[in-house]
Amino acid sequence: IAVARFEAAQKIVVMSQQGSSALMHRKLEIGYARAGRIIDQLEAAGIVGPFGGSKARDVLVSDLATLDIILETLDRI
């Protein structure tokens, strides 16, 4: 289930071009702490930028095709 949520989170962030715990909390219907951990994982994967205070994180991936390329690269590592 955790992998499915992480994959859903990736798509939500890229499609909405917003990287925030609040968005994950609402869209995935998960707790705020879990949403924060997912955002941290997205940062580690290079999908969102670093924490910048109260504003949402920058999304570093422009579209789903680019996301697929990044994920294929990560799978090979």
N, C-alpha and C positions, 0 to 999 in steps of 0.2 A: 504494500500500500504506500509506503514512504517513497518508493521509486516513482510510482504513478503520480503522486502529488508533486514531486520535484519536476517531473516532465511537464505536468500541467502548469506549474509555476513558471517554467521557462517560457512556455508559449504565451501565457498571460502577460508577462513582463515585456516580451518582444512585441506582441501585437498592440499593447496599450502604450508602449514606450514610457512606462512609469515603473520605477523600482522602489516600492515601499512595503514595509511590513503591514501597514494598514490595508493596502490593496490585497495582499495575500490573505490576510485575516478575513476580509469580506468575501473574496472570490472563492477561496478554497474551504471556507467555513471551518477554520482551524483556530486554535488559540493564538493569542498575540505573540507569546514566547516562541512557539513553534514557527510562526510566520517569520519572526526575526532570524531564527536559525536558518530557514530556507533562504532568506535574503543573503545571509552570510555565505551560504554554499554557492549561491549564484555569483557572488563576488569572487570566490575562489575559482569558479569555472570561467571567469572572464566575461560574464554576461552583463553584470552591472558594475558600476564604479564603486569607489570606497565611500564609507560613511561621511556625510557632510553636514551633520547637525540635524535640524528639524525638517530640512527639505528632502524630497525623494532623491534616491540615487540616480545618477546618470545611467541610461541604458546604452551599453557599448555595442550592441548588435542591432543592426538596422532592419532586418527582415528574417522571416522563418527559414529561407534558403541558406542564409549565412549561419543561422543557428544550427542547422543540420550539419554544415561543414565543420563547425567548431565541435559539435558533439561526436562526429566521426573521428576527429583528431584525438579527442579525449579518450575515446574507447580504445584506441590503438596504444595508448600509453600504459 
